[in-house]
Amino acid sequence: MSLTQLRLGYVPLTDAAPLIVAAELGFAAEEGLELDLIRLQSWAQCRDMLGLGGIDAAHMLVPLPIAQALGLGPAYPQFVLAMVLSVGGQAIAVSADLAEAMRSAGHGFGFDDPMAARDALARAVPGMLRVGVPFPFSTQSELVRRWLFGGDLAGRMSIHTVPPPRMADALAAGEVDAFCVGEPWASYAVERGLGALVLAGRSIWASPPEKGLVLTRDFAEGRPGETGRLMRAVWRACRWLDVPENRTTAAEILSRSEYLNLPPELSERGLMGRLHISAQGEVRQYPGFIRFHEGAANFPWRSLAALFARRIAGLHGLDEATAMASAMACFRTDLYRQHLRVAGADLPGASARVEGAMLHPTAVASEKGQMILGPDAFFDGETFDPPFAKR
Amino acid sequence: MRLQGIASVRSLANALWDKGVSGMARLSIIVVERDRDRALRIVDGLMASGDHAITVIAEETGLARRIAEQRPDIVLIDAGDPSRDVLEELALVSGPMERPVAMFVDRSDENLTRAAIEAGVSAYVVDGLKPERIKPILDAAIARFHMFQKMRAELAATKAALEDRKIIDRAKAILMKARGIDEEAAYALLRKTAMDQNRRMADIAQQLVMAAGLLT
């Protein structure tokens, strides 16, 4: 049988694993697909390649298709997010100098306490704090704003875009004092002795969606057969990735020269939830540091789209209600239901939810009976109930 | 005399531009390019397209700050450069004191955009700059980037050919030693095997060298 070839773009990060695993371990071939994986160097390039037809689908920051829907990018055909690829996987690092100052003031580097880390950081930073994030429209940007805006640093911090592989160097060159990035690039800075980890992204927001599978609307609606096959292959790869025994193998595959081109030991840290927080080798266990499947992680809740849209609208002077409506329309729960039901995915009864309401794993109504959603609380206790969202 | 004549015609044109007869001043262009040789070639190409103030930035460190200080009309950068995301951030900033910048694909004619993407060059252009002023610059940049692509492809092809020849030479030597045949016969044998199996000679040679390595 000849395979249908699809071109997929990804940016080298641990959370590109679903696409790489789908291609490498036969999940794509089972669906009659051959995935041509194209390594890209920036999110702008990823967006342009998808917009101009250079690739059929992309591993993309969850807020990026939302920014496109709000008109904050080049005028390309509409993008849709068909499924979420990963939740969590981000870490916040501070420079070696700041880490030293925090340590000597008695901070314990627990890696899971946003308040303690924020207070210690505020005391250690004499003036302005410059924080690096990978892209203006990124989950990292949302996490950093949420974390710092309530504290002493709110009025004396600025956020700057730094490409992930350059984060460590930007810290070393004094361009930024701290950063929030997806693995393995935080561990990479620690390994080079340039910084220390202070916080996991999931400690700020227990369920922060990080990357999504993004296609153009024309492709997703015009070629439903291929879209469905791709979604099923990737969904099965995500399920495989959340079997704990598979994580070491995943780290090996990801680290190959054609993908991340880094020692497997680095990406293993995030995948196994065993992070070295300093060059001295202090280890913090963080179970579920990154998830690819469990807790209905792949479902593109429309309420998530609204949450990111509200933030982006606020930053760019757009009307909130309109922004939320446009954003929700590009999170395609209908495609998810249509294409993944046949693969055996359990489907929630609702397509939107109150974000931040769950402190513990919670059972909700679903087609197969009960679905367990992971905790999704924000550290500041906010809950977000999107208006207009049909549940 | 002749040279001077051309020079004076040119400076007259410039003077007219500067006086705003055609509403044009010199454009300030930043080229973000780490490779010195490539940067020089791009600058050469741009110079030939008109009289511009061109600055090359070769370092990633402080890129955003340096661009903001220069306030360029156009920034040219390799489409695959990781620093592009830094420019994206600049393009979004549009406070009252700042000049909005957009990616060129936003409002250009489609052919030019496609040509730029295919050549692998991205342009960020300050708001309000007329398309007819952008076009010659982008055309020049596209021509240079095409040349780089060609050079890269040629280099890769040369390298591959060299590798092929090396491995075929090693395979020939193994065959000559193992079967006591001369070079010509060894070559003929490799070629026949490749043709019979419908494979490249270098692939057959590679397998032979690997197998021989296992056997000794």
Interface residues (C-beta under 8 A of the other chain):
Chain A: L40 Q41 S42 W43 A44 Q45 D48 L52 G54 L72 G73 P74 A75 P134 F135 P136 H160 T161 V162 P163 P165 R166 D169 A170 A173 E175 H316
Chain B: E60 T61 G62 A64 A79 G80 D81 P82 S83 R84 D85 V86 L87 E88 E89 L92 A102 M103 V105 D106 R107 T113 R114 I117 S122
